[in-house]
């Protein structure tokens, strides 16, 4: 997400503070750009005007005048707020206005778009569907345009979420080893992705509600999940805790010796599953808490060692060129 929408959100939250008390809600779990173009909305058939069959009514000077009058574009001003009693959002909005009549593919035609905090457009009188997005929060509603000035304000019901993780014991994790995915709540098979690959401390704007958060420490098996609640008009800070550790390996001829180069490394779980492979003298990875075995192959020789990962600071695993 671009910085500009984030700053706009923080500005609006700051203004809204007297009406909605600021709340930072740390969440602890021992077991978690621009808004992409939204899909064109599909209308509710019951809400659309019925098609009129038969021959076209006879045109007269009077009907021509009425037709001309009702087809002249009229001024429309659109604004949005995070909460009903909140301040107007000044920036970071994406407005899309659609016709209510589906095309041949069943989609609604886009008739106007704006990326201003206050969208000012001109539309012929008629019925429209308006979608407004603020980061990853969004809402939609109908719009009736009539001759004269038209104004409508939307309530997005949005909040913000900032995520971070640490190793159990409040041991910090390098930010380049963390990423977060956000899904809708519910059963695993019913969840849909909302945002993926977020960096630690990114601020993401979401509709108020409960979300399923997945925190990835490294790229192998250190994963934590949690369900978190986002409140409208509030920034929620959440820290998730991992039972894992960074580990590095080196093959040595004696304890504390220099790492031997050109070694093929393989790390396996007790059931024989390979979770890590690399070629080098001093590979590093992140592993979840548990028991493992590491094999170091140099030429035709293979050296191995069993080891255990416990939550804590980064540690080094030495494999000696001797039989254990």
ChimeraX commands (.cxc) that place a marker at each C-alpha (Angstrom):
marker #1 position 0.00,0.00,0.00 radius 0.5
marker #1 position 1.27,3.49,-0.79 radius 0.5
marker #1 position 2.33,5.73,2.06 radius 0.5
marker #1 position -0.18,8.38,1.06 radius 0.5
marker #1 position -3.31,6.37,2.01 radius 0.5
marker #1 position -1.68,5.37,5.32 radius 0.5
marker #1 position -1.00,8.99,6.21 radius 0.5
marker #1 position -4.54,9.90,5.27 radius 0.5
marker #1 position -5.91,7.14,7.50 radius 0.5
marker #1 position -3.82,8.22,10.48 radius 0.5
marker #1 position -4.98,11.82,9.90 radius 0.5
marker #1 position -8.62,10.78,9.93 radius 0.5
marker #1 position -8.16,8.57,12.99 radius 0.5
marker #1 position -6.51,11.47,14.81 radius 0.5
marker #1 position -9.42,13.77,13.99 radius 0.5
marker #1 position -11.95,11.12,14.99 radius 0.5
marker #1 position -10.25,10.50,18.35 radius 0.5
marker #1 position -12.61,12.63,20.47 radius 0.5
marker #1 position -15.62,10.70,19.16 radius 0.5
marker #1 position -14.01,7.26,19.20 radius 0.5
marker #1 position -11.32,6.83,21.87 radius 0.5
marker #1 position -8.00,5.66,20.47 radius 0.5
marker #1 position -7.33,2.05,21.34 radius 0.5
marker #1 position -4.23,-0.02,20.76 radius 0.5
marker #1 position -5.05,-3.66,21.29 radius 0.5
marker #1 position -2.02,-5.92,21.64 radius 0.5
marker #1 position -2.95,-9.51,20.72 radius 0.5
marker #1 position -0.81,-12.37,21.90 radius 0.5
marker #1 position -1.00,-15.76,20.19 radius 0.5
marker #1 position 1.00,-18.75,21.30 radius 0.5
marker #1 position -0.36,-21.06,18.59 radius 0.5
marker #1 position -0.90,-15.45,13.11 radius 0.5
marker #1 position -0.17,-0.05,-3.02 radius 0.5
marker #1 position -2.92,0.73,-4.17 radius 0.5
marker #1 position -6.12,-1.15,-3.82 radius 0.5
marker #1 position -6.23,-3.69,-6.66 radius 0.5
marker #1 position -9.01,-2.99,-9.13 radius 0.5
marker #1 position -12.26,-4.25,-7.64 radius 0.5
marker #1 position -14.33,-6.67,-9.66 radius 0.5
marker #1 position -17.22,-5.06,-11.42 radius 0.5
marker #1 position -20.28,-5.53,-9.22 radius 0.5
marker #1 position -23.06,-7.80,-10.38 radius 0.5
marker #1 position -26.46,-6.27,-9.70 radius 0.5
marker #1 position -29.31,-7.70,-7.73 radius 0.5
marker #1 position -31.89,-8.47,-10.45 radius 0.5
marker #1 position -34.71,-7.48,-8.10 radius 0.5
marker #1 position -33.25,-3.99,-7.70 radius 0.5
marker #1 position -33.01,-3.21,-11.41 radius 0.5
marker #1 position -35.73,-1.46,-13.43 radius 0.5
marker #1 position -37.75,-3.87,-15.52 radius 0.5
marker #1 position -37.17,-3.91,-19.27 radius 0.5
marker #1 position -39.94,-2.35,-21.31 radius 0.5
marker #1 position -40.81,-4.35,-24.38 radius 0.5
marker #1 position -42.79,-3.35,-27.44 radius 0.5
marker #1 position -42.35,-0.54,-29.89 radius 0.5
marker #1 position -40.58,2.66,-29.03 radius 0.5
marker #1 position -43.04,5.41,-27.99 radius 0.5
marker #1 position -43.75,8.01,-30.64 radius 0.5
marker #1 position -41.45,11.01,-30.33 radius 0.5
marker #1 position -42.95,14.49,-30.14 radius 0.5
marker #1 position -41.36,17.89,-29.56 radius 0.5
marker #1 position -42.44,17.64,-25.92 radius 0.5
marker #1 position -40.95,14.21,-25.40 radius 0.5
marker #1 position -37.79,15.29,-27.21 radius 0.5
marker #1 position -37.46,18.24,-24.85 radius 0.5
marker #1 position -37.97,16.03,-21.80 radius 0.5
marker #1 position -35.43,13.54,-23.15 radius 0.5
marker #1 position -32.89,16.30,-23.72 radius 0.5
marker #1 position -33.44,17.67,-20.23 radius 0.5
marker #1 position -33.07,14.32,-18.51 radius 0.5
marker #1 position -29.91,13.39,-20.42 radius 0.5
marker #1 position -27.93,16.49,-19.47 radius 0.5
marker #1 position -25.11,15.55,-17.02 radius 0.5
marker #1 position -25.70,16.85,-13.50 radius 0.5
marker #1 position -23.06,17.70,-10.85 radius 0.5
marker #1 position -22.44,15.00,-8.26 radius 0.5
marker #1 position -20.25,15.29,-5.15 radius 0.5
marker #1 position -19.23,12.13,-3.27 radius 0.5
marker #1 position -17.51,12.02,0.13 radius 0.5
marker #1 position -16.64,9.24,2.59 radius 0.5
marker #1 position -16.07,8.81,6.31 radius 0.5
marker #1 position -14.58,6.00,8.35 radius 0.5
marker #1 position -17.42,6.08,10.89 radius 0.5
marker #1 position -20.81,7.84,10.76 radius 0.5
marker #1 position -19.67,10.62,13.10 radius 0.5
marker #1 position -16.07,10.71,11.87 radius 0.5
marker #1 position -14.26,13.35,9.83 radius 0.5
marker #1 position -14.34,13.29,6.05 radius 0.5
marker #1 position -11.52,11.19,4.59 radius 0.5
marker #1 position -9.25,13.69,2.82 radius 0.5
marker #1 position -7.27,11.41,0.53 radius 0.5
marker #1 position -6.48,7.83,-0.50 radius 0.5
marker #1 position -9.91,6.97,-1.89 radius 0.5
marker #1 position -10.72,5.25,-5.18 radius 0.5
marker #1 position -14.21,5.87,-6.50 radius 0.5
marker #1 position -15.81,3.76,-9.24 radius 0.5
marker #1 position -19.30,4.49,-10.54 radius 0.5
marker #1 position -21.19,1.89,-12.55 radius 0.5
marker #1 position -24.36,1.86,-14.59 radius 0.5
marker #1 position -27.13,-0.35,-13.19 radius 0.5
marker #1 position -27.90,-2.03,-16.52 radius 0.5
marker #1 position -25.74,-5.12,-17.12 radius 0.5
marker #1 position -24.00,-5.52,-20.45 radius 0.5
marker #1 position -24.07,-8.67,-22.57 radius 0.5
marker #1 position -21.57,-10.38,-20.23 radius 0.5
marker #1 position -23.69,-9.64,-17.16 radius 0.5
marker #1 position -21.31,-6.97,-15.83 radius 0.5
marker #1 position -22.00,-3.33,-15.05 radius 0.5
marker #1 position -20.37,-0.69,-17.23 radius 0.5
marker #1 position -17.91,1.68,-15.53 radius 0.5
marker #1 position -19.10,5.22,-16.23 radius 0.5
marker #1 position -16.81,7.30,-14.00 radius 0.5
marker #1 position -13.76,6.99,-11.75 radius 0.5
marker #1 position -12.03,9.35,-9.32 radius 0.5
marker #1 position -9.10,9.10,-6.92 radius 0.5
marker #1 position -9.83,12.29,-4.99 radius 0.5
marker #1 position -10.92,12.43,-1.38 radius 0.5
marker #1 position -14.00,14.33,-2.57 radius 0.5
marker #1 position -15.09,13.01,-5.94 radius 0.5
marker #1 position -16.75,15.57,-8.20 radius 0.5
marker #1 position -18.27,14.11,-11.36 radius 0.5
marker #1 position -21.09,14.84,-13.79 radius 0.5
marker #1 position -23.64,12.14,-14.59 radius 0.5
marker #1 position -26.92,12.10,-16.52 radius 0.5
marker #1 position -29.96,11.67,-14.27 radius 0.5
marker #1 position -30.55,8.03,-13.45 radius 0.5
marker #1 position -29.59,5.17,-11.17 radius 0.5
marker #1 position -25.98,4.12,-10.49 radius 0.5
marker #1 position -23.92,1.85,-8.25 radius 0.5
marker #1 position -20.98,3.48,-6.43 radius 0.5
marker #1 position -17.98,1.55,-5.07 radius 0.5
marker #1 position -15.48,3.36,-2.89 radius 0.5
marker #1 position -12.23,1.77,-1.70 radius 0.5
marker #1 position -9.89,2.98,1.03 radius 0.5
marker #1 position -6.85,0.73,1.08 radius 0.5
marker #1 position -8.35,-2.74,1.41 radius 0.5
marker #1 position -11.55,-1.45,2.99 radius 0.5
marker #1 position -14.46,-0.83,0.69 radius 0.5
marker #1 position -18.20,-0.33,0.47 radius 0.5
marker #1 position -20.83,0.19,-2.20 radius 0.5
marker #1 position -24.31,1.68,-2.43 radius 0.5
marker #1 position -26.82,2.93,-4.94 radius 0.5
marker #1 position -26.86,6.51,-6.20 radius 0.5
marker #1 position -29.85,8.34,-7.67 radius 0.5
marker #1 position -28.90,11.35,-9.80 radius 0.5
marker #1 position -31.64,13.96,-10.34 radius 0.5
marker #1 position -31.65,17.32,-12.11 radius 0.5
marker #1 position -29.77,19.82,-9.98 radius 0.5
marker #1 position -26.99,19.36,-7.43 radius 0.5
marker #1 position -26.42,15.87,-6.02 radius 0.5
marker #1 position -24.40,14.96,-2.93 radius 0.5
marker #1 position -23.91,11.70,-1.08 radius 0.5
marker #1 position -21.65,10.62,1.80 radius 0.5
marker #1 position -20.53,7.03,2.33 radius 0.5
marker #1 position -19.49,5.32,5.57 radius 0.5
marker #1 position -16.71,2.80,4.92 radius 0.5
marker #1 position -16.65,1.40,8.48 radius 0.5
marker #1 position -12.87,0.96,8.32 radius 0.5
marker #1 position -10.11,0.34,10.83 radius 0.5
marker #1 position -6.38,-0.28,10.60 radius 0.5
marker #1 position -4.16,-3.19,11.59 radius 0.5
marker #1 position -0.42,-3.22,12.24 radius 0.5
marker #1 position 1.28,-6.61,12.67 radius 0.5
marker #1 position 4.54,-7.77,14.18 radius 0.5
marker #1 position 5.97,-10.99,15.60 radius 0.5
marker #1 position 8.60,-12.06,18.12 radius 0.5
marker #1 position 10.05,-15.29,19.42 radius 0.5
marker #1 position 8.52,-16.46,22.70 radius 0.5
marker #1 position 10.33,-14.57,25.45 radius 0.5
marker #1 position 10.07,-11.25,23.56 radius 0.5
marker #1 position 13.09,-11.98,21.40 radius 0.5
marker #1 position 12.86,-9.69,18.36 radius 0.5
marker #1 position 12.78,-11.13,14.85 radius 0.5
marker #1 position 14.57,-9.39,11.95 radius 0.5
marker #1 position 11.88,-7.73,9.84 radius 0.5
marker #1 position 13.28,-9.25,6.64 radius 0.5
marker #1 position 12.42,-12.72,7.99 radius 0.5
marker #1 position 8.76,-11.89,8.65 radius 0.5
marker #1 position 5.73,-11.72,6.42 radius 0.5
marker #1 position 2.01,-11.82,7.10 radius 0.5
marker #1 position -1.09,-13.02,5.27 radius 0.5
marker #1 position -4.60,-11.84,6.12 radius 0.5
marker #1 position -7.68,-13.94,5.37 radius 0.5
marker #1 position -11.37,-13.62,6.09 radius 0.5
marker #1 position -12.51,-15.43,9.22 radius 0.5
marker #1 position -14.35,-18.74,9.32 radius 0.5
marker #1 position -13.50,-22.35,8.60 radius 0.5
marker #1 position -10.26,-23.00,6.73 radius 0.5
marker #1 position -12.01,-24.08,3.56 radius 0.5
marker #1 position -14.17,-20.96,3.52 radius 0.5
marker #1 position -11.45,-18.34,4.04 radius 0.5
marker #1 position -10.45,-16.03,1.21 radius 0.5
marker #1 position -7.25,-13.95,1.05 radius 0.5
marker #1 position -7.51,-10.26,1.86 radius 0.5
marker #1 position -3.81,-9.33,1.80 radius 0.5
marker #1 position -0.70,-11.47,1.36 radius 0.5
marker #1 position 3.02,-10.96,1.88 radius 0.5
marker #1 position 2.69,-7.95,4.19 radius 0.5
marker #1 position 5.86,-6.77,5.90 radius 0.5
marker #1 position 6.14,-6.32,9.65 radius 0.5
marker #1 position 4.77,-2.99,10.88 radius 0.5
marker #1 position 2.90,-2.28,7.64 radius 0.5
marker #1 position -0.39,-0.53,8.31 radius 0.5
marker #1 position -3.24,-2.09,6.36 radius 0.5
marker #1 position -6.72,-0.56,6.14 radius 0.5
marker #1 position -9.57,-3.06,6.47 radius 0.5
marker #1 position -13.30,-3.09,6.95 radius 0.5
marker #1 position -14.21,-3.59,10.59 radius 0.5
marker #1 position -14.51,-7.27,11.44 radius 0.5
marker #1 position -12.61,-10.41,12.43 radius 0.5
marker #1 position -9.73,-11.69,10.31 radius 0.5
marker #1 position -7.52,-14.78,10.30 radius 0.5
marker #1 position -3.84,-13.79,10.48 radius 0.5
marker #1 position -0.90,-16.00,9.46 radius 0.5
marker #1 position 2.63,-15.01,10.50 radius 0.5
marker #1 position 5.56,-16.59,8.63 radius 0.5
marker #1 position 8.98,-16.54,10.33 radius 0.5
marker #1 position 11.42,-17.60,7.64 radius 0.5
marker #1 position 10.30,-19.75,4.73 radius 0.5
marker #1 position 10.03,-23.28,6.13 radius 0.5
marker #1 position 7.77,-24.32,9.00 radius 0.5
marker #1 position 7.72,-21.52,11.58 radius 0.5
marker #1 position 4.09,-20.40,11.26 radius 0.5
marker #1 position 1.70,-18.87,13.80 radius 0.5
marker #1 position -2.01,-18.22,13.30 radius 0.5
marker #1 position -4.49,-16.07,15.20 radius 0.5
marker #1 position -7.93,-14.49,14.76 radius 0.5
marker #1 position -7.91,-10.72,15.34 radius 0.5
marker #1 position -10.68,-8.15,15.52 radius 0.5
marker #1 position -10.42,-4.82,13.67 radius 0.5
marker #1 position -12.59,-2.02,15.06 radius 0.5
marker #1 position -13.88,0.87,12.98 radius 0.5
marker #1 position -11.96,4.10,13.55 radius 0.5
marker #1 position -9.16,2.42,15.50 radius 0.5
marker #1 position -5.61,1.27,14.87 radius 0.5
marker #1 position -5.03,-2.21,16.29 radius 0.5
marker #1 position -1.45,-3.30,17.04 radius 0.5
marker #1 position -0.95,-7.08,17.22 radius 0.5
marker #1 position 2.16,-9.07,18.11 radius 0.5
marker #1 position 2.21,-12.82,17.43 radius 0.5
marker #1 position 4.69,-15.14,19.16 radius 0.5
marker #1 position 6.65,-17.90,17.44 radius 0.5
marker #1 position 8.01,-21.11,18.96 radius 0.5
marker #1 position 11.01,-21.20,16.64 radius 0.5
marker #1 position 14.59,-20.10,16.23 radius 0.5
marker #1 position 17.17,-19.14,13.64 radius 0.5
marker #1 position 19.81,-21.84,13.23 radius 0.5
marker #1 position 23.03,-21.96,11.25 radius 0.5
marker #1 position 25.24,-24.93,10.42 radius 0.5
marker #1 position 28.91,-25.52,9.88 radius 0.5
marker #1 position 31.07,-28.60,9.31 radius 0.5
marker #1 position 34.24,-28.54,11.40 radius 0.5
marker #1 position 37.14,-30.86,12.07 radius 0.5
marker #1 position 37.13,-29.90,15.75 radius 0.5
marker #1 position 34.77,-28.06,18.09 radius 0.5
marker #1 position 34.92,-24.34,17.48 radius 0.5
marker #1 position 36.97,-24.82,14.33 radius 0.5
marker #1 position 36.71,-23.05,10.98 radius 0.5
marker #1 position 33.78,-23.95,8.72 radius 0.5
marker #1 position 34.66,-26.32,5.90 radius 0.5
marker #1 position 33.59,-25.11,2.45 radius 0.5
marker #1 position 31.64,-26.84,-0.34 radius 0.5
marker #1 position 29.29,-28.82,1.90 radius 0.5
marker #1 position 25.86,-30.08,0.85 radius 0.5
marker #1 position 23.42,-29.68,3.74 radius 0.5
marker #1 position 20.14,-31.50,4.35 radius 0.5
marker #1 position 17.86,-31.13,7.37 radius 0.5
marker #1 position 15.19,-33.76,8.07 radius 0.5
marker #1 position 12.36,-34.19,10.55 radius 0.5
marker #1 position 12.09,-37.39,12.65 radius 0.5
marker #1 position 9.72,-38.89,10.06 radius 0.5
marker #1 position 12.31,-38.43,7.32 radius 0.5
marker #1 position 10.79,-35.41,5.59 radius 0.5
marker #1 position 13.37,-33.00,4.14 radius 0.5
marker #1 position 12.72,-29.42,5.22 radius 0.5
marker #1 position 15.94,-27.66,4.22 radius 0.5
marker #1 position 18.75,-28.10,1.71 radius 0.5
marker #1 position 21.60,-25.79,0.77 radius 0.5
marker #1 position 25.16,-25.80,-0.53 radius 0.5
marker #1 position 27.75,-23.75,1.31 radius 0.5
marker #1 position 30.02,-23.40,4.30 radius 0.5
marker #1 position 27.69,-21.61,6.70 radius 0.5
marker #1 position 23.98,-21.89,5.77 radius 0.5
marker #1 position 21.30,-20.29,7.94 radius 0.5
marker #1 position 17.57,-20.95,8.18 radius 0.5
marker #1 position 14.60,-20.74,10.57 radius 0.5
marker #1 position 13.02,-23.86,12.07 radius 0.5
marker #1 position 10.02,-24.42,14.27 radius 0.5
marker #1 position 10.48,-25.93,17.70 radius 0.5
marker #1 position 11.18,-29.69,17.50 radius 0.5
marker #1 position 13.68,-32.47,16.80 radius 0.5
marker #1 position 15.72,-32.67,13.60 radius 0.5
marker #1 position 18.71,-34.36,12.03 radius 0.5
marker #1 position 21.24,-32.65,9.79 radius 0.5
marker #1 position 23.43,-34.33,7.14 radius 0.5
marker #1 position 26.59,-32.67,5.85 radius 0.5
marker #1 position 27.98,-34.19,2.64 radius 0.5
marker #1 position 31.47,-33.32,1.47 radius 0.5
marker #1 position 32.58,-35.27,-1.56 radius 0.5
marker #1 position 31.75,-38.92,-0.91 radius 0.5
marker #1 position 31.67,-38.52,2.85 radius 0.5
marker #1 position 28.49,-37.83,4.83 radius 0.5
marker #1 position 28.46,-36.58,8.41 radius 0.5
marker #1 position 25.31,-36.27,10.48 radius 0.5
marker #1 position 24.01,-35.05,13.79 radius 0.5
marker #1 position 20.70,-34.92,15.61 radius 0.5
marker #1 position 19.72,-31.63,17.22 radius 0.5
marker #1 position 16.78,-29.92,18.86 radius 0.5
marker #1 position 15.32,-26.48,18.17 radius 0.5
marker #1 position 13.89,-24.53,21.10 radius 0.5
marker #1 position 12.45,-21.02,21.08 radius 0.5
marker #1 position 15.21,-18.53,21.68 radius 0.5
marker #1 position 17.98,-16.50,20.15 radius 0.5
marker #1 position 19.79,-17.58,17.02 radius 0.5
marker #1 position 22.12,-20.54,17.56 radius 0.5
marker #1 position 24.87,-22.38,15.71 radius 0.5
marker #1 position 24.94,-26.13,15.06 radius 0.5
marker #1 position 28.38,-27.69,14.57 radius 0.5
marker #1 position 28.78,-31.00,12.75 radius 0.5
marker #1 position 32.15,-32.67,13.42 radius 0.5
marker #1 position 33.98,-34.75,10.83 radius 0.5
marker #1 position 33.80,-37.67,13.24 radius 0.5
marker #1 position 31.24,-40.34,14.15 radius 0.5
marker #1 position 28.68,-39.30,16.79 radius 0.5
marker link #1:1,2 radius 0.2
marker link #1:2,3 radius 0.2
marker link #1:3,4 radius 0.2
marker link #1:4,5 radius 0.2
marker link #1:5,6 radius 0.2
marker link #1:6,7 radius 0.2
marker link #1:7,8 radius 0.2
marker link #1:8,9 radius 0.2
marker link #1:9,10 radius 0.2
marker link #1:10,11 radius 0.2
marker link #1:11,12 radius 0.2
marker link #1:12,13 radius 0.2
marker link #1:13,14 radius 0.2
marker link #1:14,15 radius 0.2
marker link #1:15,16 radius 0.2
marker link #1:16,17 radius 0.2
marker link #1:17,18 radius 0.2
marker link #1:18,19 radius 0.2
marker link #1:19,20 radius 0.2
marker link #1:20,21 radius 0.2
marker link #1:21,22 radius 0.2
marker link #1:22,23 radius 0.2
marker link #1:23,24 radius 0.2
marker link #1:24,25 radius 0.2
marker link #1:25,26 radius 0.2
marker link #1:26,27 radius 0.2
marker link #1:27,28 radius 0.2
marker link #1:28,29 radius 0.2
marker link #1:29,30 radius 0.2
marker link #1:30,31 radius 0.2
marker link #1:33,34 radius 0.2
marker link #1:34,35 radius 0.2
marker link #1:35,36 radius 0.2
marker link #1:36,37 radius 0.2
marker link #1:37,38 radius 0.2
marker link #1:38,39 radius 0.2
marker link #1:39,40 radius 0.2
marker link #1:40,41 radius 0.2
marker link #1:41,42 radius 0.2
marker link #1:42,43 radius 0.2
marker link #1:43,44 radius 0.2
marker link #1:44,45 radius 0.2
marker link #1:45,46 radius 0.2
marker link #1:46,47 radius 0.2
marker link #1:47,48 radius 0.2
marker link #1:48,49 radius 0.2
marker link #1:49,50 radius 0.2
marker link #1:50,51 radius 0.2
marker link #1:51,52 radius 0.2
marker link #1:52,53 radius 0.2
marker link #1:53,54 radius 0.2
marker link #1:54,55 radius 0.2
marker link #1:55,56 radius 0.2
marker link #1:56,57 radius 0.2
marker link #1:57,58 radius 0.2
marker link #1:58,59 radius 0.2
marker link #1:59,60 radius 0.2
marker link #1:60,61 radius 0.2
marker link #1:61,62 radius 0.2
marker link #1:62,63 radius 0.2
marker link #1:63,64 radius 0.2
marker link #1:64,65 radius 0.2
marker link #1:65,66 radius 0.2
marker link #1:66,67 radius 0.2
marker link #1:67,68 radius 0.2
marker link #1:68,69 radius 0.2
marker link #1:69,70 radius 0.2
marker link #1:70,71 radius 0.2
marker link #1:71,72 radius 0.2
marker link #1:72,73 radius 0.2
marker link #1:73,74 radius 0.2
marker link #1:74,75 radius 0.2
marker link #1:75,76 radius 0.2
marker link #1:76,77 radius 0.2
marker link #1:77,78 radius 0.2
marker link #1:78,79 radius 0.2
marker link #1:79,80 radius 0.2
marker link #1:80,81 radius 0.2
marker link #1:81,82 radius 0.2
marker link #1:82,83 radius 0.2
marker link #1:83,84 radius 0.2
marker link #1:84,85 radius 0.2
marker link #1:85,86 radius 0.2
marker link #1:86,87 radius 0.2
marker link #1:87,88 radius 0.2
marker link #1:88,89 radius 0.2
marker link #1:89,90 radius 0.2
marker link #1:90,91 radius 0.2
marker link #1:91,92 radius 0.2
marker link #1:92,93 radius 0.2
marker link #1:93,94 radius 0.2
marker link #1:94,95 radius 0.2
marker link #1:95,96 radius 0.2
marker link #1:96,97 radius 0.2
marker link #1:97,98 radius 0.2
marker link #1:98,99 radius 0.2
marker link #1:99,100 radius 0.2
marker link #1:100,101 radius 0.2
marker link #1:101,102 radius 0.2
marker link #1:102,103 radius 0.2
marker link #1:103,104 radius 0.2
marker link #1:104,105 radius 0.2
marker link #1:105,106 radius 0.2
marker link #1:106,107 radius 0.2
marker link #1:107,108 radius 0.2
marker link #1:108,109 radius 0.2
marker link #1:109,110 radius 0.2
marker link #1:110,111 radius 0.2
marker link #1:111,112 radius 0.2
marker link #1:112,113 radius 0.2
marker link #1:113,114 radius 0.2
marker link #1:114,115 radius 0.2
marker link #1:115,116 radius 0.2
marker link #1:116,117 radius 0.2
marker link #1:117,118 radius 0.2
marker link #1:118,119 radius 0.2
marker link #1:119,120 radius 0.2
marker link #1:120,121 radius 0.2
marker link #1:121,122 radius 0.2
marker link #1:122,123 radius 0.2
marker link #1:123,124 radius 0.2
marker link #1:124,125 radius 0.2
marker link #1:125,126 radius 0.2
marker link #1:126,127 radius 0.2
marker link #1:127,128 radius 0.2
marker link #1:128,129 radius 0.2
marker link #1:129,130 radius 0.2
marker link #1:130,131 radius 0.2
marker link #1:131,132 radius 0.2
marker link #1:132,133 radius 0.2
marker link #1:133,134 radius 0.2
marker link #1:134,135 radius 0.2
marker link #1:135,136 radius 0.2
marker link #1:136,137 radius 0.2
marker link #1:137,138 radius 0.2
marker link #1:138,139 radius 0.2
marker link #1:139,140 radius 0.2
marker link #1:140,141 radius 0.2
marker link #1:141,142 radius 0.2
marker link #1:142,143 radius 0.2
marker link #1:143,144 radius 0.2
marker link #1:144,145 radius 0.2
marker link #1:145,146 radius 0.2
marker link #1:146,147 radius 0.2
marker link #1:147,148 radius 0.2
marker link #1:148,149 radius 0.2
marker link #1:149,150 radius 0.2
marker link #1:150,151 radius 0.2
marker link #1:151,152 radius 0.2
marker link #1:152,153 radius 0.2
marker link #1:153,154 radius 0.2
marker link #1:154,155 radius 0.2
marker link #1:155,156 radius 0.2
marker link #1:156,157 radius 0.2
marker link #1:157,158 radius 0.2
marker link #1:158,159 radius 0.2
marker link #1:159,160 radius 0.2
marker link #1:160,161 radius 0.2
marker link #1:161,162 radius 0.2
marker link #1:162,163 radius 0.2
marker link #1:163,164 radius 0.2
marker link #1:164,165 radius 0.2
marker link #1:165,166 radius 0.2
marker link #1:166,167 radius 0.2
marker link #1:167,168 radius 0.2
marker link #1:168,169 radius 0.2
marker link #1:169,170 radius 0.2
marker link #1:170,171 radius 0.2
marker link #1:171,172 radius 0.2
marker link #1:172,173 radius 0.2
marker link #1:173,174 radius 0.2
marker link #1:174,175 radius 0.2
marker link #1:175,176 radius 0.2
marker link #1:176,177 radius 0.2
marker link #1:177,178 radius 0.2
marker link #1:178,179 radius 0.2
marker link #1:179,180 radius 0.2
marker link #1:180,181 radius 0.2
marker link #1:181,182 radius 0.2
marker link #1:182,183 radius 0.2
marker link #1:183,184 radius 0.2
marker link #1:184,185 radius 0.2
marker link #1:185,186 radius 0.2
marker link #1:186,187 radius 0.2
marker link #1:187,188 radius 0.2
marker link #1:188,189 radius 0.2
marker link #1:189,190 radius 0.2
marker link #1:190,191 radius 0.2
marker link #1:191,192 radius 0.2
marker link #1:192,193 radius 0.2
marker link #1:193,194 radius 0.2
marker link #1:194,195 radius 0.2
marker link #1:195,196 radius 0.2
marker link #1:196,197 radius 0.2
marker link #1:197,198 radius 0.2
marker link #1:198,199 radius 0.2
marker link #1:199,200 radius 0.2
marker link #1:200,201 radius 0.2
marker link #1:201,202 radius 0.2
marker link #1:202,203 radius 0.2
marker link #1:203,204 radius 0.2
marker link #1:204,205 radius 0.2
marker link #1:205,206 radius 0.2
marker link #1:206,207 radius 0.2
marker link #1:207,208 radius 0.2
marker link #1:208,209 radius 0.2
marker link #1:209,210 radius 0.2
marker link #1:210,211 radius 0.2
marker link #1:211,212 radius 0.2
marker link #1:212,213 radius 0.2
marker link #1:213,214 radius 0.2
marker link #1:214,215 radius 0.2
marker link #1:215,216 radius 0.2
marker link #1:216,217 radius 0.2
marker link #1:217,218 radius 0.2
marker link #1:218,219 radius 0.2
marker link #1:219,220 radius 0.2
marker link #1:220,221 radius 0.2
marker link #1:221,222 radius 0.2
marker link #1:222,223 radius 0.2
marker link #1:223,224 radius 0.2
marker link #1:224,225 radius 0.2
marker link #1:225,226 radius 0.2
marker link #1:226,227 radius 0.2
marker link #1:227,228 radius 0.2
marker link #1:228,229 radius 0.2
marker link #1:229,230 radius 0.2
marker link #1:230,231 radius 0.2
marker link #1:231,232 radius 0.2
marker link #1:232,233 radius 0.2
marker link #1:233,234 radius 0.2
marker link #1:234,235 radius 0.2
marker link #1:235,236 radius 0.2
marker link #1:236,237 radius 0.2
marker link #1:237,238 radius 0.2
marker link #1:238,239 radius 0.2
marker link #1:239,240 radius 0.2
marker link #1:240,241 radius 0.2
marker link #1:241,242 radius 0.2
marker link #1:242,243 radius 0.2
marker link #1:243,244 radius 0.2
marker link #1:244,245 radius 0.2
marker link #1:245,246 radius 0.2
marker link #1:246,247 radius 0.2
marker link #1:247,248 radius 0.2
marker link #1:248,249 radius 0.2
marker link #1:249,250 radius 0.2
marker link #1:250,251 radius 0.2
marker link #1:251,252 radius 0.2
marker link #1:252,253 radius 0.2
marker link #1:253,254 radius 0.2
marker link #1:254,255 radius 0.2
marker link #1:255,256 radius 0.2
marker link #1:256,257 radius 0.2
marker link #1:257,258 radius 0.2
marker link #1:258,259 radius 0.2
marker link #1:259,260 radius 0.2
marker link #1:260,261 radius 0.2
marker link #1:261,262 radius 0.2
marker link #1:262,263 radius 0.2
marker link #1:263,264 radius 0.2
marker link #1:264,265 radius 0.2
marker link #1:265,266 radius 0.2
marker link #1:266,267 radius 0.2
marker link #1:267,268 radius 0.2
marker link #1:268,269 radius 0.2
marker link #1:269,270 radius 0.2
marker link #1:270,271 radius 0.2
marker link #1:271,272 radius 0.2
marker link #1:272,273 radius 0.2
marker link #1:273,274 radius 0.2
marker link #1:274,275 radius 0.2
marker link #1:275,276 radius 0.2
marker link #1:276,277 radius 0.2
marker link #1:277,278 radius 0.2
marker link #1:278,279 radius 0.2
marker link #1:279,280 radius 0.2
marker link #1:280,281 radius 0.2
marker link #1:281,282 radius 0.2
marker link #1:282,283 radius 0.2
marker link #1:283,284 radius 0.2
marker link #1:284,285 radius 0.2
marker link #1:285,286 radius 0.2
marker link #1:286,287 radius 0.2
marker link #1:287,288 radius 0.2
marker link #1:288,289 radius 0.2
marker link #1:289,290 radius 0.2
marker link #1:290,291 radius 0.2
marker link #1:291,292 radius 0.2
marker link #1:292,293 radius 0.2
marker link #1:293,294 radius 0.2
marker link #1:294,295 radius 0.2
marker link #1:295,296 radius 0.2
marker link #1:296,297 radius 0.2
marker link #1:297,298 radius 0.2
marker link #1:298,299 radius 0.2
marker link #1:299,300 radius 0.2
marker link #1:300,301 radius 0.2
marker link #1:301,302 radius 0.2
marker link #1:302,303 radius 0.2
marker link #1:303,304 radius 0.2
marker link #1:304,305 radius 0.2
marker link #1:305,306 radius 0.2
marker link #1:306,307 radius 0.2
marker link #1:307,308 radius 0.2
marker link #1:308,309 radius 0.2
marker link #1:309,310 radius 0.2
marker link #1:310,311 radius 0.2
marker link #1:311,312 radius 0.2
marker link #1:312,313 radius 0.2
marker link #1:313,314 radius 0.2
marker link #1:314,315 radius 0.2
marker link #1:315,316 radius 0.2
marker link #1:316,317 radius 0.2
marker link #1:317,318 radius 0.2
marker link #1:318,319 radius 0.2
marker link #1:319,320 radius 0.2
marker link #1:320,321 radius 0.2
marker link #1:321,322 radius 0.2
marker link #1:322,323 radius 0.2
marker link #1:323,324 radius 0.2
view
